[in-house]
Amino acid sequence: MTAILEGVVLSRLYLSAFMFKIPKKSQYGLRVMAYLSSQYKKQGIFNIKEIAEHENIPFDYLEKIMERLREGKLLKSKKGMNGGYFLSKSPKEIKVKDIIDALEENLSLVTCLDKNTLCGNKSKCVARFVWQKLQNSLDNTLNSIKLTDIAK
């Protein structure tokens, strides 16, 4: 019985250590983009305060997210009294991967797959094949989902 419990504890520790977690910035960014997508046909301009309240996202944090999405050419902004943000293109043209790429510098599962990291074991690492397949699967999945697939 003790061996089974130890196995369960070790398995949970292993799984929790291995779990990949999407950063909060991307979680919020995807929610915001889905919200704007759901409002796309109204062709409105939405102010940050309204979006923050609707999505229950801290205002200051949302400002930074919106700026990154604008810099990533996924949003446009209009300044002034009736200013705000709106999608820069149709929701059917925006993929989840585009959103995450605009918000995150790097979403690699392991350090050795980082574009900016040099790995001395790259040529002889037997695990790299596994990590690369997992990364490719994640990237392909994120590229296959468009805003129109998730917006209500």
C-alpha positions in Angstrom: 0.0 0.0 0.0 2.8 2.4 0.9 4.5 1.7 -2.5 1.3 2.6 -4.3 0.8 5.8 -2.4 4.5 6.8 -3.0 4.0 6.0 -6.7 0.9 8.2 -6.8 2.7 11.1 -5.0 5.8 10.7 -7.3 3.5 10.6 -10.4 1.7 13.8 -9.3 5.0 15.5 -8.6 6.4 14.5 -11.9 3.2 15.6 -13.8 3.1 18.9 -12.0 6.7 19.5 -12.7 6.2 18.6 -16.3 3.0 20.6 -16.8 3.2 23.4 -19.3 1.4 26.5 -18.3 0.2 29.3 -20.7 1.2 32.6 -19.1 -1.5 34.8 -17.7 -0.8 37.5 -20.2 -1.7 35.1 -23.0 -4.8 33.9 -21.2 -6.0 37.4 -20.8 -5.0 38.4 -24.3 -7.0 35.5 -25.8 -10.1 36.4 -23.8 -9.8 40.0 -24.9 -9.4 39.0 -28.6 -12.4 36.6 -28.3 -14.5 39.4 -26.8 -13.5 41.8 -29.6 -14.2 39.1 -32.1 -17.7 38.6 -30.8 -18.3 42.3 -31.2 -16.7 42.5 -34.6 -19.9 42.8 -36.7 -20.9 45.8 -34.6 -17.7 47.5 -35.9 -17.4 49.4 -32.6 -14.4 50.8 -30.9 -14.1 49.5 -27.3 -12.3 51.4 -24.5 -10.0 49.5 -22.2 -12.1 50.2 -19.1 -15.1 48.5 -20.7 -13.1 45.5 -21.8 -11.4 45.3 -18.4 -14.7 45.3 -16.6 -16.3 42.8 -19.0 -13.4 40.4 -18.8 -12.5 41.0 -15.2 -8.9 41.9 -16.0 -6.9 44.4 -14.0 -6.9 47.7 -16.0 -3.2 48.5 -15.7 -2.3 45.0 -16.8 -4.8 45.1 -19.7 -3.2 48.4 -21.0 0.1 46.6 -21.5 -1.6 43.6 -23.1 -3.5 45.8 -25.5 -0.3 47.7 -26.5 1.5 44.4 -27.3 -1.5 43.3 -29.4 -1.4 46.6 -31.2 2.3 46.3 -31.8 1.7 42.8 -33.1 -0.7 44.3 -35.6 -3.7 42.4 -34.3 -5.4 45.5 -32.9 -5.7 49.1 -34.0 -6.4 52.0 -31.8 -8.2 55.3 -32.0 -7.2 58.2 -29.7 -9.5 60.8 -28.3 -12.7 61.0 -26.4 -14.4 58.2 -28.3 -11.2 56.3 -28.7 -10.4 52.7 -28.0 -9.4 49.5 -29.6 -10.7 47.3 -32.4 -9.5 44.3 -34.4 -7.1 45.2 -37.3 -8.5 42.4 -39.5 -11.3 39.9 -39.7 -11.5 37.3 -36.8 -11.3 34.5 -39.3 -7.8 35.8 -40.2 -6.4 35.8 -36.7 -5.0 32.5 -35.2 -4.5 31.8 -31.5 -0.8 31.4 -32.3 -0.7 35.0 -33.6 -2.1 36.3 -30.3 0.4 34.3 -28.2 3.3 35.3 -30.4 2.4 39.0 -30.1 2.3 38.7 -26.3 5.1 36.3 -25.4 8.7 36.5 -26.4 9.1 32.8 -26.3 6.7 30.0 -25.8 9.1 27.0 -26.0 8.4 24.0 -23.9 12.0 23.5 -23.0 15.0 25.9 -23.0 16.9 24.0 -25.7 14.2 24.9 -28.2 14.4 28.6 -27.5 15.6 30.5 -30.6 17.9 32.7 -28.5 19.5 29.8 -26.6 22.5 27.9 -27.7 22.5 24.3 -26.5 25.8 22.5 -26.4 24.1 19.1 -26.5 21.9 19.9 -29.5 23.6 17.5 -31.9 23.7 14.6 -29.5 20.7 15.0 -27.3 18.3 12.1 -27.5 15.5 13.9 -25.8 15.4 16.8 -28.2 13.4 14.8 -30.7 10.6 14.3 -28.2 10.6 18.0 -27.1 10.6 19.1 -30.8 7.6 16.9 -31.6 5.7 18.2 -28.6 6.5 21.8 -29.6 5.5 21.2 -33.2 2.2 19.7 -32.0 1.5 22.7 -29.8 2.4 25.2 -32.5 0.3 23.3 -35.1 -2.7 23.2 -32.7 -2.4 27.0 -31.9 -2.1 27.7 -35.6 -5.3 25.7 -36.4 -7.6 27.6 -34.1 -9.0 31.0 -35.3 -10.8 33.6 -33.3 -14.0 32.6 -35.2 -13.7 29.2 -33.6 -13.8 30.4 -30.1 -15.7 33.7 -30.1 -19.3 33.5 -29.0 
